[in-house]
Amino acid sequence: MGKQSDMKRSSGDSGSPDNLGSQDEMDMVETVDMVETSAELVERAISEYESPLIGYAKTIVHDLDRARDVVQDTFIRLYQQDAGKVSAGLKSWLFTVCRNRALDILRKEKRMVAMEDDVLLSRDSGEPSPYQTVADNERVELVKSYIERLPENQAVVILLKFEKGYTYQEISAQTGLSQGNVGFLIHTGMKRLRALLPDDL
């Protein structure tokens, strides 16, 4: 009887390490299963934080549709992250990214509004818009390229008259030509220039 009891105890003891080994393997499997993929992390984030994030974004952009766009973009950016690095501080990460994205939208809209205001103000004041100014400058440079094709004495007096705004007397003093000669060169040069210029100029 004593020998049989000892054999049973011995048999039971020899089984213990195997049982422990099996338990360790199960723990490892559970640990692997607990690691979230990016898709799973986003699903959890949507489930837990979508509504609070929309409410938070709305306090910044003051519009529900834009707030939803901000939150959607936040979740897209979350999907692009390493899930293991973001998971621990998920809530803080989501609200930080959401806030930054909302502020980006506001800054962009302010720049657009400022540009539109500049255009409207220029119209109201009778001044050319920034776009019109650019177009006019391009036309001036194009006309000057045609003026350069004229004889030098004609090109010089025309540029002094129309670019610098000089009077005949000032052009005369600048070039050493008589005022009558200045007038003749301008008249002749403008006639030739009109023949050179395309109709749209």
C-alpha positions as CSV (number, residue, x, y, z in Angstrom):
1,M,0.0,0.0,0.0
2,G,2.8,2.4,0.9
3,K,4.5,1.8,-2.4
4,Q,1.4,2.3,-4.4
5,S,0.8,5.7,-2.6
6,D,4.4,6.7,-3.3
7,M,3.9,5.8,-7.0
8,K,0.8,7.9,-7.3
9,R,2.4,10.9,-5.6
10,S,5.4,10.5,-7.9
11,S,3.1,10.3,-11.0
12,G,1.2,13.3,-9.9
13,D,4.4,15.3,-9.3
14,S,5.8,14.5,-12.7
15,G,2.6,15.8,-14.3
16,S,2.8,19.2,-12.7
17,P,5.5,20.8,-15.0
18,D,3.6,19.7,-18.1
19,N,0.5,21.4,-16.8
20,L,2.4,24.6,-16.1
21,G,3.9,24.5,-19.6
22,S,0.4,24.3,-21.1
23,Q,-0.7,27.2,-19.0
24,D,2.2,29.4,-20.2
25,E,1.4,28.6,-23.8
26,M,-2.2,29.6,-23.2
27,D,-1.1,32.9,-21.6
28,M,1.1,33.6,-24.6
29,V,-1.8,32.9,-27.0
30,E,-4.0,35.3,-25.0
31,T,-1.3,38.0,-25.1
32,V,-1.0,37.7,-28.9
33,D,-4.8,37.9,-29.2
34,M,-4.9,41.1,-27.1
35,V,-2.7,43.0,-29.6
36,E,-5.0,45.3,-31.6
37,T,-4.7,45.8,-35.3
38,S,-5.1,49.4,-36.7
39,A,-8.6,48.5,-37.9
40,E,-9.6,47.2,-34.5
41,L,-8.2,50.2,-32.8
42,V,-10.1,52.5,-35.1
43,E,-13.3,50.5,-34.4
44,R,-12.8,50.9,-30.7
45,A,-12.1,54.6,-31.1
46,I,-15.2,55.2,-33.1
47,S,-17.3,53.2,-30.6
48,E,-16.0,55.0,-27.5
49,Y,-15.0,58.5,-28.7
50,E,-16.9,59.5,-31.9
51,S,-19.7,61.5,-30.3
52,P,-17.4,63.3,-27.8
53,L,-15.0,64.2,-30.6
54,I,-17.7,65.6,-32.8
55,G,-19.0,67.7,-29.9
56,Y,-15.5,68.9,-29.2
57,A,-14.7,69.7,-32.8
58,K,-18.0,71.6,-33.1
59,T,-17.0,74.0,-30.3
60,I,-14.0,75.0,-32.5
61,V,-15.4,75.1,-36.0
62,H,-19.0,76.0,-35.0
63,D,-20.6,73.8,-37.6
64,L,-21.8,70.2,-37.3
65,D,-20.9,69.0,-40.8
66,R,-17.4,70.4,-40.6
67,A,-17.0,68.9,-37.1
68,R,-17.9,65.5,-38.6
69,D,-15.4,66.0,-41.4
70,V,-12.7,66.8,-38.8
71,V,-13.5,63.7,-36.8
72,Q,-13.5,61.5,-39.9
73,D,-10.1,62.8,-40.8
74,T,-8.9,62.2,-37.3
75,F,-9.9,58.5,-37.5
76,I,-8.2,58.2,-40.9
77,R,-5.0,59.5,-39.4
78,L,-5.4,57.1,-36.5
79,Y,-5.6,54.2,-39.0
80,Q,-2.3,55.3,-40.4
81,Q,-0.6,55.1,-37.0
82,D,1.2,52.2,-35.3
83,A,-1.6,50.8,-33.2
84,G,0.8,49.5,-30.5
85,K,2.2,53.0,-29.9
86,V,-1.1,54.9,-29.9
87,S,-3.3,52.5,-28.0
88,A,-2.1,53.3,-24.5
89,G,-2.8,57.1,-24.8
90,L,-5.7,56.8,-27.3
91,K,-8.0,59.4,-25.8
92,S,-5.3,62.0,-25.5
93,W,-4.0,61.3,-29.0
94,L,-7.5,61.6,-30.6
95,F,-8.4,64.9,-28.9
96,T,-5.1,66.4,-29.7
97,V,-5.2,65.5,-33.4
98,C,-8.9,66.5,-33.6
99,R,-8.1,69.9,-32.2
100,N,-5.1,70.5,-34.5
101,R,-7.2,69.5,-37.5
102,A,-10.0,71.8,-36.6
103,L,-7.7,74.7,-36.1
104,D,-6.0,73.9,-39.5
105,I,-9.4,74.2,-41.2
106,L,-10.2,77.6,-39.4
107,R,-6.8,79.0,-40.5
108,K,-7.4,77.9,-44.1
109,E,-10.8,79.5,-44.1
110,K,-9.5,82.7,-42.7
111,R,-6.9,82.9,-45.4
112,M,-9.6,82.4,-48.0
113,V,-11.9,85.0,-46.4
114,A,-9.0,87.5,-46.2
115,M,-8.3,87.0,-49.9
116,E,-12.0,87.4,-50.8
117,D,-12.2,90.5,-48.6
118,D,-9.2,92.0,-50.5
119,V,-10.9,91.4,-53.8
120,L,-14.2,92.9,-52.6
121,L,-12.5,95.9,-51.0
122,S,-10.6,96.7,-54.2
123,R,-13.9,96.6,-56.1
124,D,-15.7,98.8,-53.6
125,S,-12.8,101.3,-53.6
126,G,-12.5,101.3,-57.4
127,E,-9.0,100.0,-57.2
128,P,-7.9,97.0,-59.3
129,S,-8.1,93.6,-57.6
130,P,-4.8,91.7,-56.9
131,Y,-5.6,89.4,-59.9
132,Q,-6.3,92.4,-62.2
133,T,-3.0,94.0,-61.1
134,V,-1.1,90.9,-62.0
135,A,-2.8,90.7,-65.4
136,D,-2.1,94.4,-66.0
137,N,1.6,94.0,-65.1
138,E,1.9,91.1,-67.6
139,R,0.3,93.3,-70.3
140,V,2.7,96.1,-69.6
141,E,5.8,93.8,-69.8
142,L,4.5,92.5,-73.1
143,V,4.0,96.0,-74.6
144,K,7.5,96.9,-73.4
145,S,8.9,93.9,-75.3
146,Y,7.3,95.4,-78.5
147,I,8.6,98.9,-77.7
148,E,12.1,97.4,-77.6
149,R,11.7,96.5,-81.3
150,L,11.4,100.3,-82.2
151,P,14.4,102.4,-83.1
152,E,16.3,103.3,-79.9
153,N,15.5,107.0,-80.0
154,Q,11.8,106.3,-80.3
155,A,11.8,103.6,-77.6
156,V,13.6,105.9,-75.2
157,V,11.2,108.8,-75.5
158,I,8.1,106.6,-75.4
159,L,9.3,104.8,-72.2
160,L,10.1,108.2,-70.6
161,K,6.7,109.6,-71.5
162,F,4.5,106.6,-70.6
163,E,6.5,104.6,-68.1
164,K,8.1,107.5,-66.2
165,G,5.4,110.0,-66.8
166,Y,7.9,112.7,-67.9
167,T,6.7,115.9,-69.7
168,Y,8.1,116.9,-73.1
169,Q,10.3,119.4,-71.3
170,E,11.7,116.8,-68.9
171,I,12.3,114.4,-71.7
172,S,14.1,117.1,-73.6
173,A,16.3,117.9,-70.6
174,Q,17.0,114.1,-70.1
175,T,17.9,113.3,-73.8
176,G,19.2,116.7,-75.1
177,L,16.6,116.6,-77.9
178,S,14.4,119.6,-78.6
179,Q,10.8,119.4,-77.4
180,G,9.6,119.5,-81.0
181,N,11.9,116.5,-81.8
182,V,10.6,114.7,-78.8
183,G,7.0,115.1,-79.9
184,F,7.8,113.9,-83.4
185,L,9.6,110.8,-82.1
186,I,6.8,109.9,-79.8
187,H,4.2,110.4,-82.6
188,T,6.2,108.3,-85.1
189,G,7.1,105.7,-82.5
190,M,3.5,105.2,-81.3
191,K,2.3,104.9,-84.9
192,R,4.8,102.1,-85.6
193,L,4.0,100.5,-82.2
194,R,0.3,100.2,-83.0
195,A,1.2,98.4,-86.2
196,L,3.3,95.9,-84.2
197,L,0.9,95.2,-81.4
198,P,-1.6,92.4,-81.6
199,D,-5.3,93.5,-81.6
200,D,-5.9,92.3,-78.0
201,L,-3.2,94.7,-76.7
